[in-house]
Amino acid sequence: MSPLNIRIDIKRQVLELFERGRLVRSYAISSARNGTGQLKGSYCTPLGRHVVRAKIGAGLPENTVFVARRPTGEIYGPELAARFPDRDWILTRILWLSGCEIGHNRLGDVDTMRRYIYIHGSPDSVPMGSPGSIGCIRMRNADVIDLFDRIKTGTAVEIV
């Protein structure tokens, strides 16, 4: 078991990284504009105990664009943003979450992993500190790189 764990506080819009119970880092985030909820199709951020099931994007440049967890070969910038103004950008790194509580955030219509809930980078123009995503936890690109490099697959994540 990793000595590191993550706590995401939806009310405060903050992700905190702990090592053996001691706060190591704190990052501003943006969770779902629809609030919290477990159901598939709700576009809400799921609550409860999770783990980082997969880390995607190691070594790729900042602002790498992902679609379906694969880099597209594009680097996000003003021109791309203008071409696709309504796109929900997933950039730089992906930490794919998996629920640990059967019937609450694992399996069936409440399965966090099957809902494709990530911690991921977003355009620097996207506000942090207030809800705005469609379910995922958005972070600044530099912050998601820092977090990604500090943790391992299997790191515990609690969303409260």
N, C-alpha and C positions, 0 to 999 in steps of 0.2 A: 504494500500500500504506500502511496506517495505521501511524503510529509507535507505536501502542498494541497490546499483545497481552495475552492472559489465559493464566494457568497455573492449572489446578485440580489440587491435590494430594490425592488420595483418602485416602491414609494419614493425612495431617495434618488433613483436612477443612477445607481453606482454599482460597480463590480469591484469586489475586494478580494485580494489574493492573500491568503494566510499561509504561514509556514509554522507547523507545530503550535497552532493557536495564536501566533503573533502576526499582526497585520504587517504585510510586506509592501504592498502597493494598493492604490485605489485609483480607479479609472471611471470617468463619466461614461454613461451608456445611453442608449435610446431603446426602449422596449416597445411592445406593440401599442399602436394607437387605439386598438380595440380593448385594451386592458389585459387582464389575466384570464386564462381559461385553458382547459385541457383538450377540448373537442376538435377533431379534424375538421377543417373548413371554417373554423371560428376566426382565424387570423389573430389569435390571442397568444400571449406568452404563457407557456405552461409553468405551473408552480411545482415545487417539490424537489426531491433528491434525484440528481442526474449524474452521469459521468461523461467525460469527453471520450467518445467512441472512436473518433478519427480526427487526425490533424492533416489538413490539406493546404498545400501551397508553400511548403518549406523551400527557401532559397529563391523564390520568384520575386521579381521586382515589386516595389510598392505600387499600388494602384492597378495591379493585374486584375483583369476582369474575369469573373467566373460565371458560367452558366451550367446548371446541373452538376456542380462541383468540379467542373473541368475548366482549366484556363482556356480562354478563347483566342489568345494570342494578342489581344488588344490591351492597351494601357489607357486607363480612364484619364480624360482630360476635357477641357472646355468644348472641343469640337465634337467628341463622342457624346458628351452631356447634351449638347444642342440638338444632335441628331435623334436622340432617344430621351426626350424630356420626362417621360412618365415611367421610365424603367426603375425598378427597385434594384439598385446596384449592390452586388456582392463582390467586394474587392479584397485584395492583398493576401488574406489568410482566412481559413475556415476551421472552426472547432465545432465538429458535428456532435450534438448532444444526444444521449440516450437516457430515457427514464429508467428509474430503479424500482418504482412502486407499481406493481401489477394492479391494473384496474384504475389507477390514478394518472400515471404518465407513461405506462408501458403496456403494450399489447392493445388489440382492438382499436376502437375509434379515438383513443386517447394517447396513442403511441408517439412520443416526442420524436423519435428517430424517423418513423414513417411520415411524420409531418414535416420533416426536413427543417428542424429548428437548429439554427447555428448561432454561434458567436462569430461575427465576421466584421471586416472592415467596410467602411462606407465613404462616400465622397466627403472631403473636409468641409464642404459647404453645408452638409446635413447637420442640423442642430443636435447637440448632445444635452442630456439633462432633462429631457422631456420625451414622452412617448411619441413614436412616429413610424415604427416599422410595421410589417405585416405578420409579426410573430417572433422573429429572431431578435437577438441582442446585437445591436449595432455598436461599433466602437470606432474611434479615430484610427487611421491606418498605423500610425507610429505606435499607438497603444496596443493594438491587436498583435503587431509584430513582437513587441516586448513581452506580452502575455504568452504568446505562442512559443517563444524561445525559452521561457521559464518552466513551462509545464510539460507533462508527459501524457500520452494516451492513458486513460483510466483515472485521471484526476477527478476527484469528487467536485460536483457543482451543486449548490443548493440555491434554488430560486424562491425567494420569499416576498 
